[in-house]
Structure formats: C-alpha cells, structure tokens
C-alpha cells in the first residue's frame, strides 16, 4: 500500500502570483474573462492554434514552450495510460477541459470518461485523472493549477517534476486542497485510483 501522507497546507495561499497581490493591494479593477468570452475570441480570430494560452480563474496565461524532455514524458505517460478505443475512458493530451465559467486549462494528460466530446470539452465531472508534466512551470502548476483542480473536485492529479525526475501523486480533494500526497520512488508502479487495470511503471517513464 503506497505511503500517502496528509497535505496540511493550502498550497496556493503563500504562493499567490505577484500580479494578483499587486492588484489586491491597489484595488484596481481588471477584467476577468469567462470561458464563453475566451471561445468568442478564438471564433473571431483574435486567438488561434498558434496562441498557446489557457484560461485560469479568468486570466489568460501564456503556456511555456514545450521542450523535448517535456514532450517525451507526455508521450510516454499517454502511451502507458492508454488502453485503446474499447476502454471505458479516453486519454486526452494537451487538450482543454472546462472546470468552471472562468477556467479552461489544458493539462498535459487528462483521463476522462468515454463520451462524444465533439460538441463540448470535458468538464470536471468527466475527469478521472490529470497529469501535469512540469519543467519551467513547476511552481505555478503546484501552487496555482493544483489548487484549481482541488477546488473543482478532480479526484487525482499526478505532478511530474521534469528536472528532478520525480512524480507526486495527489488524492482526496477536500475544501480546496488535496488531503493525501504520495511521492513514489522511481522503481514503483503507480495506478490511477479511478481507472482499474491501468498502471505506469515509473522506471519505464522517468528513466
């Protein structure tokens, strides 16, 4: 049984982005975008596939360029987690999920319930697992996006630290934070809690 331990802090509070702190102190109003407005910008041509941005809590956030190591790890996780078209779930790589009216992140990997998503993006209720592969964005992914996922009740998040070659597994979202966190060794096998029969040998991915 993996050695999970309690996460006793609210990760986003001490690491609130500097820009947001300045705004709060100055009390200067600014526009928070909705998912609907975000989509209208794309439909009107203000944004297109070349604009690597995601919507987080109403703010448009530039996504970092994808390095070769990052891309390789995303590919390996997708490969290991995939089970083909007959599986009860789908693997989405770097595609949007809608979490609320002001948040549409693009996680590196999302395992979602099998459905036809041609006319909508998956929502929080569809998500079984999120994997974020973090290179230059580790602090942001851990302190901002992880908190967002917890607030929306995403049942499990894996956060892969590219530079350290380590994986952290977060489970049991309660009141905006994950109650349990486990850091497996690289010789362990990790299995998503809500996707039976699927597992990843970390030695095959992180080696």
C-alpha positions as CSV (number, residue, x, y, z in Angstrom):
1,X,0.0,0.0,0.0
2,X,1.6,3.4,-1.0
3,X,2.6,5.5,1.9
4,X,0.3,8.5,1.5
5,X,0.5,11.3,4.0
6,X,-1.6,14.3,4.8
7,X,-1.1,17.6,3.0
8,X,-1.6,20.1,5.7
9,X,-1.3,23.4,3.9
10,X,-3.2,25.3,1.3
11,X,-0.6,25.5,-1.4
12,X,-2.0,28.5,-3.3
13,X,-2.0,30.9,-0.4
14,X,1.7,31.6,0.2
15,X,2.5,31.4,-3.5
16,X,-0.3,33.7,-4.9
17,X,1.0,35.2,-8.1
18,X,2.7,38.6,-7.6
19,X,0.5,40.3,-10.1
20,X,-2.6,39.3,-8.2
21,X,-1.1,40.6,-5.0
22,X,-0.4,43.9,-6.6
23,X,-4.0,44.1,-7.9
24,X,-5.4,43.4,-4.5
25,X,-3.3,46.0,-2.7
26,X,-4.0,48.7,-5.4
27,X,-7.7,47.7,-5.6
28,X,-7.6,48.4,-9.4
29,X,-10.4,46.7,-11.2
30,X,-9.5,44.4,-14.1
31,X,-11.5,42.2,-16.5
32,X,-11.7,38.5,-15.7
33,X,-12.5,36.6,-18.8
34,X,-15.2,33.9,-19.0
35,X,-14.9,30.7,-20.9
36,X,-17.6,31.9,-23.3
37,X,-15.6,35.1,-24.0
38,X,-12.5,33.1,-24.4
39,X,-14.2,31.0,-27.0
40,X,-15.6,34.1,-28.8
41,X,-12.0,35.4,-29.1
42,X,-11.0,32.2,-30.9
43,X,-14.0,32.3,-33.1
44,X,-13.4,35.9,-34.1
45,X,-9.8,35.2,-34.9
46,X,-8.2,37.1,-32.0
47,X,-6.8,33.8,-30.9
48,X,-5.8,30.7,-32.9
49,X,-3.9,27.5,-32.6
50,X,-0.6,29.4,-32.6
51,X,-1.6,31.2,-29.4
52,X,-0.6,28.9,-26.5
53,X,-2.8,30.3,-23.7
54,X,-5.1,28.8,-21.2
55,X,-7.8,30.4,-19.1
56,X,-7.2,30.1,-15.3
57,X,-9.5,31.8,-12.9
58,X,-10.5,34.4,-15.5
59,X,-6.9,35.2,-16.6
60,X,-5.2,34.3,-19.9
61,X,-2.0,32.6,-19.0
62,X,0.8,32.1,-21.6
63,X,1.9,28.4,-21.7
64,X,5.6,27.8,-21.7
65,X,7.3,26.3,-24.8
66,X,7.4,22.5,-24.8
67,X,11.0,21.2,-24.5
68,X,12.0,17.8,-25.9
69,X,12.2,16.2,-22.5
70,X,8.7,17.5,-21.5
71,X,7.2,16.3,-24.8
72,X,8.8,12.9,-24.4
73,X,7.4,12.4,-20.9
74,X,3.9,13.5,-22.0
75,X,4.1,10.9,-24.9
76,X,5.3,8.2,-22.5
77,X,2.6,8.9,-19.9
78,X,-0.1,8.9,-22.7
79,X,1.3,5.6,-24.1
80,X,1.4,3.9,-20.7
81,X,-2.1,5.1,-19.7
82,X,-3.8,4.4,-23.0
83,X,-5.9,1.2,-23.5
84,X,-7.4,1.7,-26.9
85,X,-10.9,2.6,-28.2
86,X,-12.6,-0.2,-26.2
87,X,-11.6,1.2,-22.9
88,X,-14.2,2.9,-20.6
89,X,-12.1,6.1,-20.6
90,X,-10.2,8.3,-23.1
91,X,-6.7,9.8,-22.9
92,X,-6.5,13.4,-23.9
93,X,-3.1,15.0,-24.4
94,X,-2.8,18.8,-24.1
95,X,-6.4,19.4,-24.8
96,X,-8.8,21.7,-22.9
97,X,-11.1,20.8,-20.1
98,X,-13.8,23.3,-18.7
99,X,-13.7,23.5,-14.9
100,X,-16.0,26.5,-14.3
101,X,-17.2,29.6,-16.1
102,X,-13.7,31.2,-15.8
103,X,-11.3,28.3,-16.1
104,X,-10.3,26.2,-19.2
105,X,-6.9,24.7,-18.6
106,X,-5.0,22.5,-21.0
107,X,-3.4,19.8,-18.8
108,X,-0.7,17.7,-20.4
109,X,-2.7,14.5,-19.9
110,X,-6.4,14.1,-18.8
111,X,-8.0,10.7,-18.4
112,X,-11.8,11.3,-19.0
113,X,-14.9,9.2,-19.1
114,X,-15.6,7.9,-22.6
115,X,-18.1,10.1,-24.3
116,X,-18.6,12.1,-27.5
117,X,-16.8,15.4,-26.9
118,X,-17.3,16.7,-30.5
119,X,-19.6,19.5,-29.3
120,X,-18.2,20.2,-25.9
121,X,-15.0,19.9,-23.8
122,X,-14.9,17.6,-20.8
123,X,-15.9,19.1,-17.5
124,X,-14.7,18.4,-14.0
125,X,-17.3,15.7,-13.6
126,X,-15.8,13.8,-16.6
127,X,-12.2,13.9,-15.4
128,X,-10.7,10.8,-13.7
129,X,-7.0,11.8,-13.6
130,X,-4.9,14.7,-14.6
131,X,-1.1,14.5,-15.3
132,X,0.9,17.8,-15.4
133,X,4.5,17.5,-16.6
134,X,6.3,20.5,-15.2
135,X,9.6,21.8,-16.4
136,X,9.9,25.6,-16.1
137,X,6.3,25.8,-14.7
138,X,6.6,23.6,-11.6
139,X,5.8,26.3,-9.0
140,X,2.9,27.5,-11.0
141,X,1.5,24.1,-11.6
142,X,1.9,23.1,-7.9
143,X,0.7,26.3,-6.3
144,X,-2.0,27.6,-8.7
145,X,-3.3,24.8,-11.0
146,X,-3.2,22.1,-8.4
147,X,-5.3,24.3,-6.1
148,X,-7.7,24.9,-9.0
149,X,-8.1,21.1,-9.6
150,X,-8.7,20.5,-5.9
151,X,-11.4,23.2,-5.8
152,X,-13.2,21.6,-8.7
153,X,-13.1,18.1,-7.2
154,X,-10.7,16.5,-9.6
155,X,-10.2,13.1,-7.8
156,X,-6.5,12.6,-8.6
157,X,-3.6,14.7,-10.0
158,X,-0.1,13.5,-10.9
159,X,2.6,16.2,-10.9
160,X,5.8,15.2,-12.7
161,X,8.9,17.3,-11.9
162,X,10.9,17.1,-15.1
163,X,14.2,18.4,-13.7
164,X,14.1,16.2,-10.6
165,X,12.7,13.2,-12.4
166,X,10.1,12.7,-9.7
167,X,6.4,12.2,-9.5
168,X,4.0,13.4,-6.8
169,X,0.5,11.8,-6.6
170,X,-2.3,13.9,-5.1
171,X,-5.7,12.5,-4.0
172,X,-8.8,13.3,-2.0
173,X,-9.7,16.9,-2.7
174,X,-11.3,18.5,0.3
175,X,-12.1,22.2,0.8
176,X,-9.8,23.3,-2.0
177,X,-6.7,21.2,-1.2
178,X,-5.6,17.6,-1.7
179,X,-5.7,15.7,1.6
180,X,-3.3,13.0,0.6
181,X,0.1,13.2,-1.2
182,X,2.4,10.4,-2.1
183,X,5.9,10.6,-3.8
184,X,6.6,7.1,-5.2
185,X,10.2,6.1,-5.9
186,X,11.2,5.7,-9.5
187,X,11.2,1.9,-9.1
188,X,7.5,1.8,-8.1
189,X,4.4,1.2,-10.1
190,X,1.6,3.8,-9.9
191,X,-2.1,3.1,-10.7
192,X,-4.9,5.7,-11.1
193,X,-7.4,5.3,-8.4
194,X,-10.5,5.6,-10.6
195,X,-9.2,3.7,-13.7
196,X,-8.9,0.0,-12.7
197,X,-6.4,-2.2,-14.5
198,X,-4.2,0.7,-15.6
199,X,-0.7,1.3,-14.2
200,X,2.5,3.0,-15.0
201,X,6.0,1.7,-14.2
202,X,7.9,4.8,-13.4
203,X,11.2,3.3,-14.3
204,X,9.9,3.0,-17.9
205,X,8.8,6.6,-18.0
206,X,11.3,8.6,-15.9
207,X,14.4,6.7,-16.6
